[in-house]
Amino acid sequence: MSLPLNTFTQLENFGHSLKASSYRIRIKRAEDIFETFQLAKKLGLKVTARGTGISYNDVSLNGGGIVLDMSGMNQILEWDRGSGVVRCESGVTLKQLWQCVEPDGWWPPVVSGTMKTTLGGCLSANIHGKNNFQNGPIGEHVLEFTALLPTGEEITCTPNGNSDLFYALISGLGMLGVFTSITMQMKRIHSGLLSVDAWPAPNLSRHLSDICENAPHYDYIVGWLDTTAHGHSLGRGLLHGAQQLKVGEDPRPQESLQLKFQHLPDRLFGVMPKSYLHYFMNPFVNNLGMRGINIARYVTGLRKHNFRQSHAEFHFLLDYVPHWERSFGRGGLIQYQSFVPKETAEAAWRELIGISHERRLPSYVGVTKRHRPDKFLLTHAVDGFSLAMDFKVTDKNRTTLSKMLQDFDRIVLEAGGRFYFAKNSETSAETARAFLGAGTIQKFKELKKRCDPDNLLESNLFRRIFR
Ligand SMILES: Cc1cc2nc3c(=O)[nH]c(=O)nc-3n(C[C@H](O)[C@H](O)[C@H](O)COP(=O)(O)OP(=O)(O)OC[C@H]3O[C@@H](n4cnc5c(N)ncnc54)[C@H](O)[C@@H]3O)c2cc1C
């Protein structure tokens, strides 16, 4: 195998705020991965696996090195509709997965806010859903995976076999090996619909106490937080708690479980292609416009109500407007997500939101979730909440924004919080050491030495944080 020079291409993160050029090699079979490892070793290049490449930061970027494009290794290898166990290649997307299992009355146990992610990407980041407080991260639903190590060894891991590697490769940011197949348990559903309660929370204190008190009564809970609101209204928002329907609650489950029922329409009002919508949103994505949109959203959600929504609509709202992130303009967007214990979250986020207002760098969108800890090595979870904040990046604010997010890191650390390696782009080596602990980093490095003695697997994030 020789390096196809015409594959040298510029890749970006999801928010288009970071770029890096790499040799992009399309992987079809596990043998291609091994051959690429051999080639990289010969040429002295570093390698990063990439699924869809829609992480918010530099975790799947590898400037000057090789990127293994895993999206072509995307076969669903086995599906048992009786037991709900599925075995997939690692480039299978959540979209392929739910569309395979849903008509048979199953749903993926954990999904991200977009269905475009691959299973390999989801395991490496160990994604959480709106049910993290109940069902943990995706890794807790993996029965077995196989992965190819840079040593050329193919390993099989389960929670009880090779368990140190099981708990480290899942959450391991693709730095220990490359997933080749993944076996997972799906979750039984009795309808294609969820029952959703929606209600307002007038301030941060109520926002968080409502999530905490109501979470045990729902399968999923998520909050939208108006990050532009000040004073007594700081932290206000709208909460959505959703429950699966029980047997008999949907009079026509055979209909609602069909894919056409779950379809997200690609035209607005049946006329305008939604792929154009971000152009119309662009003029409003500034401090004034987003303040107005946040106020309108809050005011129109003041009535407490219940409605039924398809699984796809509830989970993948962010896919509703294709390329919405483009509306943030040329500089793109950064997402800052902090995970803070329930006892300290309110004070910490009051400070974060307050600072963002003082410095005139408000976040335009805020999303809250409820979490519980898990035992994966590079875990981001806590017994508390997460707040994801989206910031617009411009040539003018890039440096001040970065400085502000580093200040945020200090506040979150003091509050006993953690960070998510698929989102934040400012986390430094010191911050990672502070929240993961020296022991965890040491263990990760030891496993890295065992799986990848030549340090072949490296990403821009790895060089930023772990080297
Ligand atoms: C709109 C949007 C909403 C999101 N919502 C959520 C959410 O609700 N919850 C959540 O937890 N996350 C969420 N995310 C983050 C997203 O789930 C993760 O970033 C996920 O890793 C992206 O999947 P990907 O296939 O694009 O992975 P990539 O970005 O391509 O890669 C992510 C990591 O996985 C590694 N990797 C990829 N494939 C393999 C493989 N086969 N073997 C080994 N390593 C591999 C890469 O090296 C990298 O470290 C969201 C992202 C977006 C854009």
The ligand as an ORCA input file, in Angstrom:
! r2SCAN-3c Opt
* xyz 0 1
  C     -25.738     18.196     16.689
  C     -24.973     17.312     17.653
  C     -25.611     16.812     18.775
  C     -24.904     16.007     19.666
  N     -25.564     15.519     20.758
  C     -24.891     14.751     21.643
  C     -25.560     14.204     22.765
  O     -26.749     14.396     22.963
  N     -24.826     13.438     23.618
  C     -23.507     13.185     23.416
  O     -22.911     12.487     24.230
  N     -22.859     13.683     22.356
  C     -23.520     14.443     21.462
  N     -22.870     14.941     20.372
  C     -21.447     14.603     20.190
  C     -21.307     13.357     19.312
  O     -22.194     12.350     19.717
  C     -19.886     12.799     19.436
  O     -18.977     13.790     19.112
  C     -19.648     11.577     18.546
  O     -18.393     11.052     18.881
  C     -19.649     11.939     17.062
  O     -19.662     10.757     16.287
  P     -18.798     10.691     14.939
  O     -19.113      9.411     14.251
  O     -18.981     11.935     14.149
  O     -17.355     10.637     15.567
  P     -16.028     11.452     15.130
  O     -16.180     12.890     15.425
  O     -15.667     11.084     13.746
  O     -14.976     10.809     16.152
  C     -15.160     10.969     17.546
  C     -14.119     10.122     18.261
  O     -14.339      8.756     17.948
  C     -13.158      8.174     17.407
  N     -13.602      7.150     16.454
  C     -14.453      7.287     15.399
  N     -14.642      6.078     14.824
  C     -13.888      5.179     15.504
  C     -13.673      3.783     15.388
  N     -14.258      3.024     14.465
  N     -12.829      3.194     16.281
  C     -12.219      3.915     17.257
  N     -12.400      5.243     17.404
  C     -13.239      5.862     16.542
  C     -12.393      9.323     16.800
  O     -11.015      9.037     16.699
  C     -12.685     10.401     17.817
  O     -11.850     10.230     18.935
  C     -23.537     15.707     19.442
  C     -22.905     16.209     18.303
  C     -23.619     16.990     17.411
  C     -22.941     17.509     16.189
*
